[in-house]
Amino acid sequence: MNKANHEEAKLQISRVEKIPFYIFMGSIVFILFSLVLIYLVDLRNIFGSSDILYQWSQKSIRFINTRPFMFNHLYCNRGIAEILQWIFLGGSALFSMFIAGFMYGRHQIIFLFWTIMSVAFTFMLIEDAGDPRHTISTYFGLLFSSDIAPKMVEGVYFTILAAIPIYALLQYRKPVMADNRTARYLIAGFSGYATAAFFSFTGDFSFREESFYTWAGGMIRSAMLSVSDKETELQWSIYDNEQGWPVINYFLMDSMVEESIELMAAAAFCASAVAFLLYVRKAYKL
């Protein structure tokens, strides 16, 4: 191999090694881009774009349950951010299976860790795409005629879902955490989903005579309106009055904040699986 080919090969390897970084940064770039769109559309109504979203909510059955705001179009259930999460979680499960396949018969602990993680990622994808917890908790709430039962069911549901990857982490983490890059992404993924799950579970809890999400969303709303045009505050107040409750405050937390955290966490998990796949291919010359 001549010098030029050798340098090209090194450059190619360098690019491949950066793939986990690109995956994680992809979520950050999307969030930053979405904030720009939210500022331009929701807060400044550039070219009448906010008015267009209001018109869409009246014309399209698809958008009947989507609040007529850019932050909700981007971060609502089955919105763009969630679709990206599905891609990242699906990638996490797929790459975890690849690692488990590579390590089967070579390193039992690594095999078990990524096998369990692939199962966890699959269940997380099902939860994110289908929200089965809402169906289950609603049935329990109706069955027991209780407002507390759904939250109790959600708490048990999240505990079981979280127990799968946590078990893998506690029981089989040592050889996986030997790769510092993988460890950083795994920690980011676990921390992100733990934070999002905590927010989701406590969002409707009473805090200062209102739900936690309504209160926290109100603080975000105040910060956003401080850089908006004069009509936005009036428009948002009218919309809240029409709905009969501070719906914008709530969905700023439930949609924009919670989904942003989950998106970064899903990207971190996907990056961790890719990073470790590159690590074992190099270590075992696969």
C-alpha positions as a printed NumPy array, in Angstrom:
array([[  0.   ,   0.   ,   0.   ],
       [  1.485,   3.334,  -1.056],
       [  1.495,   6.409,   1.152],
       [ -1.566,   7.998,  -0.518],
       [ -3.648,   4.853,  -0.1  ],
       [ -2.482,   4.509,   3.492],
       [ -3.558,   8.079,   4.31 ],
       [ -6.918,   7.524,   2.602],
       [ -7.471,   4.362,   4.659],
       [ -6.65 ,   6.233,   7.878],
       [ -9.067,   9.004,   6.917],
       [-11.797,   6.454,   6.217],
       [-11.241,   4.812,   9.602],
       [-11.361,   8.218,  11.275],
       [-14.712,   8.972,   9.642],
       [-16.166,   5.634,  10.716],
       [-14.977,   6.172,  14.291],
       [-16.885,   9.473,  14.387],
       [-20.233,   7.887,  13.518],
       [-21.396,   7.661,  17.178],
       [-20.622,  11.37 ,  17.602],
       [-22.567,  12.199,  14.437],
       [-25.548,  10.173,  15.664],
       [-25.716,  11.978,  18.992],
       [-25.072,  15.386,  17.457],
       [-27.897,  14.72 ,  15.   ],
       [-30.376,  14.971,  17.889],
       [-28.765,  18.195,  19.131],
       [-28.871,  19.759,  15.658],
       [-32.556,  18.855,  15.298],
       [-33.407,  20.419,  18.666],
       [-31.499,  23.616,  17.867],
       [-33.132,  23.823,  14.428],
       [-36.558,  23.26 ,  15.983],
       [-35.968,  26.1  ,  18.456],
       [-35.247,  28.414,  15.53 ],
       [-38.484,  27.298,  13.841],
       [-40.456,  27.746,  17.064],
       [-39.069,  31.267,  17.431],
       [-39.838,  32.215,  13.836],
       [-43.297,  30.619,  13.656],
       [-44.804,  30.602,  17.144],
       [-43.206,  33.735,  18.538],
       [-42.701,  35.956,  15.485],
       [-45.338,  34.624,  13.046],
       [-42.946,  35.187,  10.16 ],
       [-44.73 ,  35.361,   6.777],
       [-47.98 ,  34.534,   8.587],
       [-46.718,  30.991,   9.305],
       [-48.448,  30.77 ,  12.695],
       [-51.751,  31.702,  11.063],
       [-51.214,  28.906,   8.525],
       [-50.885,  26.334,  11.323],
       [-54.199,  27.54 ,  12.736],
       [-55.789,  27.031,   9.314],
       [-54.331,  23.53 ,   9.026],
       [-55.829,  22.552,  12.387],
       [-59.266,  23.401,  10.977],
       [-58.84 ,  21.766,   7.555],
       [-57.033,  18.478,   8.211],
       [-58.357,  15.538,  10.217],
       [-54.714,  14.561,  10.84 ],
       [-54.157,  17.779,  12.803],
       [-57.426,  17.884,  14.78 ],
       [-55.655,  16.673,  17.939],
       [-52.464,  18.623,  17.249],
       [-52.296,  22.042,  18.89 ],
       [-51.781,  24.728,  16.21 ],
       [-48.249,  25.603,  17.285],
       [-44.909,  24.709,  15.747],
       [-43.609,  23.334,  19.054],
       [-46.506,  20.877,  19.128],
       [-46.236,  19.876,  15.461],
       [-42.563,  19.084,  16.006],
       [-42.852,  17.368,  19.378],
       [-46.373,  15.92 ,  19.581],
       [-47.122,  12.192,  19.745],
       [-46.078,  10.649,  16.428],
       [-44.561,  13.969,  15.412],
       [-41.175,  14.499,  13.803],
       [-39.207,  14.229,  17.053],
       [-40.884,  10.946,  17.972],
       [-40.26 ,   9.514,  14.512],
       [-36.562,  10.284,  14.993],
       [-36.719,   8.57 ,  18.385],
       [-38.147,   5.452,  16.737],
       [-35.259,   5.443,  14.275],
       [-32.699,   5.817,  17.073],
       [-34.345,   3.167,  19.285],
       [-34.72 ,   0.795,  16.349],
       [-31.062,   1.365,  15.511],
       [-30.136,   0.759,  19.16 ],
       [-31.962,  -2.585,  19.164],
       [-30.497,  -3.592,  15.8  ],
       [-26.877,  -2.743,  16.635],
       [-27.256,  -4.386,  20.064],
       [-28.315,  -7.58 ,  18.301],
       [-25.291,  -7.327,  16.005],
       [-22.974,  -7.032,  19.003],
       [-24.671,  -9.942,  20.764],
       [-24.279, -12.017,  17.615],
       [-20.594, -11.13 ,  17.281],
       [-19.889, -11.882,  20.924],
       [-21.85 , -15.128,  21.178],
       [-19.33 , -17.784,  22.169],
       [-16.566, -15.192,  22.528],
       [-17.512, -13.217,  25.661],
       [-20.54 , -14.365,  27.642],
       [-20.967, -11.227,  29.764],
       [-20.857,  -8.852,  26.804],
       [-23.239, -11.161,  24.946],
       [-25.715, -11.109,  27.846],
       [-25.485,  -7.336,  28.303],
       [-26.305,  -6.47 ,  24.703],
       [-28.912,  -9.226,  24.384],
       [-30.806,  -7.8  ,  27.343],
       [-30.33 ,  -4.259,  26.048],
       [-31.724,  -5.239,  22.639],
       [-34.855,  -6.514,  24.398],
       [-35.066,  -3.304,  26.428],
       [-34.69 ,  -1.109,  23.345],
       [-37.412,  -3.095,  21.569],
       [-39.831,  -2.616,  24.473],
       [-38.923,   1.084,  24.63 ],
       [-39.668,   1.413,  20.915],
       [-43.065,  -0.254,  21.39 ],
       [-43.846,   2.087,  24.29 ],
       [-42.727,   5.167,  22.402],
       [-44.609,   4.297,  19.219],
       [-47.809,   2.878,  20.707],
       [-48.101,   4.332,  24.235],
       [-49.594,   1.077,  25.601],
       [-49.268,   2.456,  29.132],
       [-52.049,   4.955,  28.434],
       [-54.424,   2.196,  27.37 ],
       [-53.558,   0.   ,  30.355],
       [-53.749,   2.836,  32.907],
       [-57.043,   4.121,  31.46 ],
       [-58.669,   0.692,  31.868],
       [-57.504,   0.496,  35.482],
       [-58.769,   4.01 ,  36.172],
       [-62.214,   3.148,  34.812],
       [-62.246,  -0.271,  36.481],
       [-61.572,   1.162,  39.957],
       [-63.257,   4.553,  39.353],
       [-60.097,   6.208,  40.598],
       [-57.909,   9.113,  39.499],
       [-54.96 ,   7.651,  41.406],
       [-55.056,   4.162,  39.861],
       [-53.769,   5.261,  36.431],
       [-50.719,   6.909,  37.992],
       [-50.041,   3.865,  40.143],
       [-50.255,   1.631,  37.073],
       [-47.924,   3.938,  35.144],
       [-45.477,   3.843,  38.036],
       [-45.442,   0.028,  38.06 ],
       [-45.238,  -0.03 ,  34.245],
       [-42.224,   2.291,  34.114],
       [-40.559,   0.374,  36.945],
       [-40.822,  -2.913,  35.045],
       [-39.692,  -1.291,  31.787],
       [-36.724,   0.391,  33.479],
       [-35.751,  -2.762,  35.386],
       [-34.668,  -4.561,  32.192],
       [-31.822,  -2.225,  31.113],
       [-30.93 ,  -1.386,  34.722],
       [-30.451,  -5.094,  35.441],
       [-28.136,  -5.379,  32.444],
       [-26.194,  -2.323,  33.599],
       [-25.802,  -3.479,  37.202],
       [-25.08 ,  -7.125,  36.435],
       [-22.951,  -7.036,  33.277],
       [-21.609,  -3.498,  32.89 ],
       [-17.911,  -4.005,  33.658],
       [-16.522,  -5.183,  30.272],
       [-18.858,  -2.807,  28.411],
       [-17.846,   0.227,  30.447],
       [-14.204,  -0.557,  29.664],
       [-14.726,   1.479,  26.506],
       [-14.948,   5.055,  27.774],
       [-16.843,   6.351,  24.746],
       [-19.523,   3.683,  25.074],
       [-19.749,   4.384,  28.805],
       [-20.353,   8.11 ,  28.256],
       [-23.161,   7.508,  25.778],
       [-24.763,   4.848,  27.975],
       [-24.71 ,   7.162,  30.986],
       [-26.264,   9.932,  28.883],
       [-28.97 ,   7.562,  27.625],
       [-29.866,   6.199,  31.058],
       [-29.843,   9.678,  32.626],
       [-31.996,  11.136,  29.863],
       [-34.678,   8.476,  30.008],
       [-34.687,   8.519,  33.816],
       [-35.298,  12.275,  33.725],
       [-38.025,  11.997,  31.065],
       [-39.748,   9.16 ,  32.937],
       [-39.67 ,  11.169,  36.17 ],
       [-41.179,  14.174,  34.401],
       [-43.855,  12.042,  32.741],
       [-44.791,  10.357,  36.017],
       [-44.941,  13.578,  38.065],
       [-46.295,  15.889,  35.347],
       [-49.886,  15.797,  36.599],
       [-49.018,  15.93 ,  40.298],
       [-50.305,  19.007,  42.097],
       [-47.671,  21.69 ,  42.625],
       [-48.527,  25.156,  43.974],
       [-52.243,  24.543,  43.33 ],
       [-51.65 ,  23.403,  39.723],
       [-49.998,  20.473,  37.98 ],
       [-46.213,  20.413,  37.87 ],
       [-46.243,  20.571,  34.063],
       [-48.583,  23.567,  34.053],
       [-46.406,  25.398,  36.57 ],
       [-43.081,  24.591,  34.879],
       [-44.569,  25.232,  31.44 ],
       [-45.731,  28.643,  32.67 ],
       [-42.134,  29.575,  33.445],
       [-41.015,  28.49 ,  29.975],
       [-43.94 ,  30.372,  28.457],
       [-42.96 ,  33.587,  30.224],
       [-39.4  ,  33.287,  28.908],
       [-40.651,  32.641,  25.37 ],
       [-43.129,  35.512,  25.402],
       [-40.367,  37.879,  26.502],
       [-38.889,  37.555,  22.99 ],
       [-42.162,  37.266,  21.043],
       [-44.171,  39.858,  19.16 ],
       [-47.085,  41.597,  20.854],
       [-49.803,  39.467,  19.26 ],
       [-48.451,  36.119,  20.452],
       [-49.335,  36.599,  24.12 ],
       [-52.885,  37.607,  23.225],
       [-53.233,  34.726,  20.781],
       [-52.016,  32.19 ,  23.341],
       [-54.322,  33.579,  26.037],
       [-57.312,  33.342,  23.7  ],
       [-56.416,  29.76 ,  22.839],
       [-56.136,  28.796,  26.524],
       [-59.503,  30.393,  27.242],
       [-61.091,  28.468,  24.377],
       [-59.691,  25.2  ,  25.764],
       [-60.713,  26.047,  29.32 ],
       [-57.291,  25.429,  30.881],
       [-53.621,  26.499,  30.405],
       [-53.031,  23.923,  27.672],
       [-50.016,  25.722,  26.19 ],
       [-48.147,  25.65 ,  29.504],
       [-48.777,  21.932,  29.837],
       [-47.7  ,  20.96 ,  26.333],
       [-44.576,  23.089,  26.4  ],
       [-43.428,  20.581,  29.02 ],
       [-45.194,  17.44 ,  27.815],
       [-44.253,  17.943,  24.171],
       [-41.256,  20.199,  23.738],
       [-39.21 ,  19.568,  26.896],
       [-39.981,  15.9  ,  27.549],
       [-39.635,  14.816,  23.925],
       [-36.372,  16.755,  23.508],
       [-34.878,  14.878,  26.456],
       [-36.099,  11.532,  25.114],
       [-34.719,  12.306,  21.658],
       [-31.236,  13.026,  23.013],
       [-31.392,   9.921,  25.217],
       [-32.452,   7.684,  22.309],
       [-29.64 ,   9.111,  20.17 ],
       [-27.177,   8.501,  23.013],
       [-28.253,   4.854,  23.3  ],
       [-27.9  ,   4.381,  19.55 ],
       [-24.469,   6.027,  19.651],
       [-23.428,   3.748,  22.539],
       [-24.33 ,   0.617,  20.583],
       [-22.484,   1.805,  17.471],
       [-19.472,   2.877,  19.556],
       [-19.229,  -0.525,  21.216],
       [-19.743,  -2.32 ,  17.911],
       [-16.716,  -0.444,  16.534],
       [-14.816,  -1.227,  19.735],
       [-15.365,  -4.992,  19.614],
       [-14.721,  -5.198,  15.875],
       [-11.333,  -3.63 ,  16.482],
       [-10.586,  -5.596,  19.669],
       [-11.601,  -8.977,  18.22 ],
       [-10.669,  -8.169,  14.606],
       [-14.176,  -9.024,  13.436]])
